[in-house]
Amino acid sequence: MKANIGDKIRKVRELKGFTQDFMAGKLEMSQRAYSKIENNDIKLDWGRIEDISKILDIEPFDLVSFDDNLVFNNCTNSGKAHIMNNNFPDELKKSYEDQIDHLEKEVLFLRGLLEKN
C-alpha cells in the first residue's frame, strides 16, 4: 500500500523531531488543523506542500515522493541502519550517528555492570 501525502509529511516530521504544534505554529494554523493535513482530511495544493517542505528542509518533490523504505535499509550483516537517501540533511545524519554511538557505548557499559554482578 502506498503512503499518502499526510503519512509522508508525518514520517518526515517525526524524523526531524518536530511536533505537530511546532509545524502548526510555523504554518500559522492550529494544531488541530495541522493534524487534518497529516490525516489527509485536507487536500493540499502545491503552495502548501512547498510551505511544509521549507519547514521540513526537504525539496517539495522529495516530500511528495518520500519513501521511508528508501531512507533506511536495515543491514542484516551489521544490524545497523544505513542512510540510503543522499538528500538527507548532513546535520541530521550526524545527530543520528552520534546518538547511535552513544547508545552502543551505554549498552556496553550496562552489560559490563551486569557481568560484575
C-alpha positions in Angstrom: 0.0 0.0 0.0 1.4 3.4 -1.0 1.7 6.1 1.7 -0.4 9.2 1.1 1.0 12.7 1.4 -0.2 13.1 5.0 1.7 9.9 6.0 4.8 11.1 4.2 4.6 14.5 6.0 4.2 12.8 9.3 7.1 10.5 8.8 9.5 13.3 7.7 8.2 15.5 10.6 8.9 12.7 13.1 12.4 12.0 11.6 13.2 15.7 12.1 11.9 15.5 15.7 9.3 18.2 15.1 5.9 18.2 16.9 2.6 18.9 15.3 2.4 22.1 17.5 5.8 23.2 16.0 4.6 22.6 12.4 1.2 24.3 13.1 2.9 27.4 14.5 5.2 27.7 11.6 2.3 27.3 9.2 0.2 29.8 11.3 -2.6 27.4 11.9 -4.0 25.4 14.9 -2.5 22.0 15.8 -6.0 20.6 15.1 -6.0 22.0 11.6 -2.4 20.7 11.0 -3.4 17.3 12.3 -6.0 17.2 9.5 -3.2 17.6 7.0 -1.4 14.5 8.3 -4.7 12.6 8.4 -5.4 13.6 4.8 -8.7 15.3 5.8 -7.4 18.4 3.9 -6.5 18.4 0.3 -3.1 20.2 -0.2 -2.2 22.4 -3.0 1.3 22.7 -4.3 1.9 26.0 -2.4 1.1 24.4 0.9 3.3 21.5 0.1 6.1 24.0 -0.6 5.5 25.7 2.7 5.6 22.4 4.6 8.7 21.3 2.7 10.5 24.5 3.6 9.9 23.9 7.3 11.0 20.3 7.0 14.1 21.3 5.0 13.3 18.9 2.2 12.6 19.6 -1.5 8.9 19.5 -2.3 9.3 16.8 -4.9 11.3 14.7 -2.3 8.5 15.1 0.2 5.8 14.1 -2.3 7.9 11.1 -3.4 9.2 10.2 0.1 9.5 6.5 0.8 10.9 5.6 4.2 11.9 2.2 2.8 14.5 4.1 0.7 15.7 6.2 3.6 16.6 3.4 5.9 17.8 0.0 4.9 18.3 -2.5 7.7 21.6 -4.2 7.0 21.4 -7.8 8.2 25.2 -8.1 8.5 25.8 -5.3 11.0 22.3 -4.8 12.4 22.8 -1.0 11.9 20.6 1.3 9.9 22.3 2.9 6.9 21.1 6.1 5.3 20.2 5.4 1.7 18.9 8.9 0.7 21.7 11.3 -0.2 19.3 14.2 0.2 19.0 13.6 3.9 20.5 16.6 5.8 24.1 16.0 6.9 23.4 17.5 10.4 20.5 15.1 10.9 22.7 12.1 9.8 25.4 13.2 12.1 23.0 13.6 15.0 21.6 10.1 14.4 25.1 8.6 14.1 26.2 10.3 17.4 23.1 9.1 19.1 23.7 5.5 17.9 27.3 5.6 19.0 26.3 6.9 22.4 23.6 4.2 22.9 26.1 1.5 21.8 28.6 2.7 24.4 25.8 2.8 27.0 24.8 -0.8 26.2 28.4 -2.0 26.6 28.7 -0.2 29.9 25.5 -1.7 31.2 26.5 -5.2 30.1 29.7 -4.7 32.0 27.8 -3.8 35.1 25.6 -7.0 34.7 28.7 -9.2 34.3 30.2 -7.8 37.5 27.1 -8.8 39.5 
